[in-house]
Structure formats: C-alpha cells, structure tokens
Amino acid sequence: MSTQTLAIETDRARPAEEPAATSTAKARAGMAMSIATFAMALASACQAVLYLGHFGTNARTDGFFVAFALYSTFGVFSQSLRLTSVPLLVGPKARLSPRAFAAAIGLVALPVLIITGPLSHPLAQLIAPGLAPRGRAVTAAALPVLGAAMVLQLWAAGGATLLAIRDRFTVVAGAYISGSAAGLIAFLALMGTTGEQTLGWSMLSMAIVTCAWMTVGVRRSGGLPGLGEQLTLVSVGRDASVILGRTAVYLAFNVLFVVTLAFGSHSAAGGTTVLSYAYLFASYLIAGTGMALGMSSIPDMTRDARTRGRTLVAETVPRGFRYAMMIVAPAMLALITVGAPLVHAILPHSLSAAQVHTLRTFTGLLIPWSVCALLAVFLMPVLFAVGRAGLLNALALPLLLAHLAATALGSALFGVNGAVGAFFIAPGCFAAILLVAGAGREEAPRLFAELAGDAARFLALAGLSFGAGWALGSTLPGDLAPALLAGAVGGTLYLAGLRIFARRQLDVMLSAVMARPSAA
C-alpha cells in the first residue's frame, strides 16, 4: 500500500521524501486499528458461539437477529463518519470545529432513539415481514436496547474521528478493545437471565465502555475547541445535514443487507439466524481489513489529495486490496470447510447437519459480495479524499434501488439462495463506477485486471488449500477430527502457497505485525 496513504508498508521502494519513522508510525496506526477491529470480532465470535450453544436457531433467535442486523448496519455507518467527516475537520478550510461536530452528532442521535423506541413495533413489521408474530415480538423488544447502543456507538465514532485527527490511534484502539471485553463479560453474566436479548444487552454494555473511553480520550487530547462560537438549532441542524449527506452512501451500502435479510426472513425457522452469522463473519473481515486501514489513512489522504489527485487510486487501492484478500480469501474458505462442521461437532443440538449445509451455502454465496464490498471500501475513502463526495452520495439511491431489484428477482427465481446470491450485483456495479471515477477511463481497465487477478489468485489458492484439507479430513470418522484435520492441512498449505506465490506481500505483512516503535 502507498506509504503516503494506507498503513502497511509498500512492497515497492519507499519514497525518498518520507522518513522511515513516519512510515513506521503509519504502519503501526493501521495495525492498531486492524487489531482493535479483530479484537471486536473475536469477542463477537465468542458471544456468537455461546449464543448459538445456549439458544440454538429458531424463530425467536431469527427475530433477534433481524434487529441485530439493523444495529450492525448502523454500527458500520457510524464508523464511516471517521472517513467522511475528516475532510470537514482538517486543513486550513475546515468547515466544522470539534465543538460544532460534536453538537451535530448529538442531534443525529435523536431520530435513532425515536425510531427504535416508540416506533419499534412498526419498524419490526417493516424489516421482518416474513417472521411469525412471536419472532417479530422479539425484534420489537430488542430494538430499544439496541437503539441505545447505536447512539452510544455513534458518539464513540465521533470521538474516534477527533482522536484520529490528533493521531491518537492507540487510544481509539484501546477504547474498542476495552468495550469488546466489557461486552463479553456482560454477556457471560446475563446469558442465564435475559434470554435471546442477552446479545443486545451485551452490545449496550460494550457501547457504554467504548463511548466513555473515547470521551476521556478526547478531553485529554485537547477537548472540544470552539467554545466561543455561537451554536443554534439551525446551525447544528445544518451541520448535521452536511455530515449525513456525506455519509448517505455508507448508510445505503450497509442497508443492503437489511434488504437481503428481509427477503431471507421467509426461510425456514433458524435460516435468518444462520444467514446473519455468515454475514457477520464476512462483514467483520471487510471491516478488519479494508475499513480499518482506510480509517487510519484518511487524514493523510485528505491532506495529500490536492497534489496527488487520481494517482491516489493507483497508489493505494491495488496494494491495499491485495493485502486484504490475503486474509479474506482463506477466512471465507475456512468457514465453509472447517468452521461450519466444527460448530456442528461442538454444538450438535444447536446447529443441525442441514443448517451446516445452509451455512456453507450462504458463505459461498457471500464470497462474491466480499470481493466487491472490499473493493468499494477501499475506493470510497480515496474518492472522499479527492473531493468526490457529491458523486458518491448521488449513487446512494441508485445503489439501493438496484439492490432491491436484483434481490427481488433473485428471490423470485431461486428463493432465499437467489436473494443471497444477488447480494454482490449492486455493490459490484457500484465498485466499477467508483474505479472509473477515481482512476479515469484510461487507467481503470488496467487496474480492474490487476484487482481481478489478485482476487482470483488468493481465492484459488485458498480453495485448493482448504479443499485438499477437507478431502483428507473426510477420510476420518466422526465430525470433530475431520474438521480439525481440514483446518490444519488447509492453513499449512495456504501459508506454503503464499511463500511461493506472494512471498513479498507475506513478508511485508509479517514485518508490519512485528514492527517495533522507533526510539523517537
């Protein structure tokens, strides 16, 4: 990735004008954000396994996970503020002061509380049309708790934005790691008393700790300058509309899964829960690779955009995408060949053999979406940095309408599998438009060929590696031993393949992970 933008060191020679200490600092910033995101993913994975083992998959868990999908969507939307709002806060022409930004974020929270509180029952009808009444009742009951967690995560994201501008990435990472730990502790303490809503209360606990940590960090790093300016309801509303307008594309991009899940709610009892697990796994991979690196680099990209222009796409996206695919490809194949049967072996009464097949199918259908989403997540920060926010947000409504049409057609032709399989169509078209807009018509075909080649290379290597592991594991009796053997063989073969086909990228990634801070 470019040493001027993304966090991992480039596999090309470092530009002479950038000091080694600066490059190392950027590498560590990106790794801090990725580690924090994966720590959240690890805590969520533990809770997911515990939730599955304790409550299984049924109509009530389906109801909860419809509400949880809305929470997850809003959570990613909140994190996107850290990408879209930076240009409003940095540089000599900064439009918002930190105080005005904080006030606008506070105002945005009000409609969230109203929609998920007094309007929770109508909202449940809208987002879970295929569920039975008892399932929708769980959805409606979960929305107020998750709505409070959404607001706190929104405010935490606002604090993280200010801390990122001040290069306090370790504080941001610490907040999310501590919040994840608090959520896991709350889950363990409450799972025996709060039923299917346990995960919601866990998310609220996580949000409280994360928001509190961010608040303390902002105060210690300089607080909210701009106390002398006059803020009125009109000015705060105007600032909030600007922030939301810049973030509309992220909201639309993440609402796509809510649409898919609404069509998927017509599946058999437990199917919505299984689909939610598959999507959460894939989305955390995208967030932990593409979005985390984009968050750590957006301040520098914004500062450098005027001098680098369209070259930012060629200098950041291909290498960032390549490193991310090194992680995403084996993880998705591992869930299909190892993760699903391993969960069944450990929790046979919670995930049946038929649901193992369903989980594998949904994960396989989500692979094309993962590739397209990853590319879009790398492209959007660059276009925001070079001042193409207007184009991005103009595409929000067409993106949503195209997804509605594709999902409806896929569902009509092939049922739930068709709805999930159509998930990649609108994001793929969206990413293609962004690539042309960011790189230009002349450069876009070359970049597309490079990106497609990287995706195919890592997916093929992961498929062959874990496919071989699955073939060997299938010769053993039982469920647990085959899954463990498949994982061991698949992981070993994949790493061996990287040493042959992507040695430089592997060495760069390992060096970034093990980088030590300089004496300065």
Secondary structure as the mmCIF struct_conf table of DSSP 4:
data_model
#
loop_
_struct_conf.conf_type_id
_struct_conf.id
_struct_conf.beg_label_comp_id
_struct_conf.beg_label_asym_id
_struct_conf.beg_label_seq_id
_struct_conf.end_label_comp_id
_struct_conf.end_label_asym_id
_struct_conf.end_label_seq_id
TURN_TY1_P TURN_TY1_P1 THR A 3 GLN A 4
BEND BEND1 THR A 5 ILE A 8
HELX_LH_PP_P HELX_LH_PP_P1 GLU A 9 THR A 10
BEND BEND2 ASP A 11 ARG A 12
HELX_LH_PP_P HELX_LH_PP_P2 ALA A 13 PRO A 15
TURN_TY1_P TURN_TY1_P2 ALA A 16 GLU A 17
BEND BEND3 GLU A 18 GLU A 18
HELX_RH_AL_P HELX_RH_AL_P1 ALA A 20 PHE A 55
BEND BEND4 THR A 57 ASN A 58
HELX_RH_AL_P HELX_RH_AL_P2 ALA A 59 THR A 84
BEND BEND5 SER A 85 SER A 85
HELX_RH_AL_P HELX_RH_AL_P3 VAL A 86 LEU A 89
BEND BEND6 VAL A 90 GLY A 91
TURN_TY1_P TURN_TY1_P3 PRO A 92 LYS A 93
HELX_RH_AL_P HELX_RH_AL_P4 PRO A 98 THR A 116
TURN_TY1_P TURN_TY1_P4 GLY A 117 LEU A 119
HELX_RH_AL_P HELX_RH_AL_P5 SER A 120 ILE A 127
TURN_TY1_P TURN_TY1_P5 PRO A 129 GLY A 130
BEND BEND7 LEU A 131 LEU A 131
HELX_RH_AL_P HELX_RH_AL_P6 PRO A 133 ILE A 165
TURN_TY1_P TURN_TY1_P6 ARG A 166 ASP A 167
HELX_RH_AL_P HELX_RH_AL_P7 PHE A 169 LEU A 190
TURN_TY1_P TURN_TY1_P7 MET A 191 THR A 193
BEND BEND8 THR A 194 THR A 194
HELX_RH_3T_P HELX_RH_3T_P1 GLY A 195 GLN A 197
HELX_RH_AL_P HELX_RH_AL_P8 THR A 198 ARG A 220
TURN_TY1_P TURN_TY1_P8 SER A 221 GLY A 222
TURN_TY1_P TURN_TY1_P9 LEU A 227 GLY A 228
BEND BEND9 GLU A 229 GLU A 229
HELX_RH_AL_P HELX_RH_AL_P9 LEU A 233 GLY A 264
TURN_TY1_P TURN_TY1_P10 SER A 265 HIS A 266
BEND BEND10 SER A 267 ALA A 268
TURN_TY1_P TURN_TY1_P11 ALA A 269 GLY A 270
HELX_RH_AL_P HELX_RH_AL_P10 GLY A 271 ILE A 286
HELX_RH_PI_P HELX_RH_PI_P1 ALA A 287 MET A 291
HELX_RH_AL_P HELX_RH_AL_P11 ALA A 292 ARG A 308
TURN_TY1_P TURN_TY1_P12 GLY A 309 ARG A 310
HELX_RH_AL_P HELX_RH_AL_P12 THR A 311 ALA A 334
HELX_RH_PI_P HELX_RH_PI_P2 LEU A 335 GLY A 339
HELX_RH_AL_P HELX_RH_AL_P13 ALA A 340 ILE A 346
TURN_TY1_P TURN_TY1_P13 PRO A 348 SER A 350
BEND BEND11 LEU A 351 LEU A 351
HELX_RH_AL_P HELX_RH_AL_P14 ALA A 353 ALA A 385
TURN_TY1_P TURN_TY1_P14 VAL A 386 GLY A 387
HELX_RH_AL_P HELX_RH_AL_P15 ALA A 389 ALA A 394
TURN_TY1_P TURN_TY1_P15 LEU A 395 LEU A 395
HELX_RH_AL_P HELX_RH_AL_P16 ALA A 396 GLY A 421
HELX_RH_3T_P HELX_RH_3T_P2 ALA A 422 PHE A 424
HELX_RH_AL_P HELX_RH_AL_P17 ILE A 425 ALA A 439
TURN_TY1_P TURN_TY1_P16 ARG A 441 GLU A 443
HELX_RH_AL_P HELX_RH_AL_P18 ALA A 444 GLY A 473
TURN_TY1_P TURN_TY1_P17 SER A 474 THR A 475
BEND BEND12 LEU A 476 ASP A 479
HELX_RH_AL_P HELX_RH_AL_P19 LEU A 480 PHE A 501
BEND BEND13 ALA A 502 ALA A 502
HELX_RH_AL_P HELX_RH_AL_P20 ARG A 503 VAL A 513
TURN_TY1_P TURN_TY1_P18 MET A 514 MET A 514
#
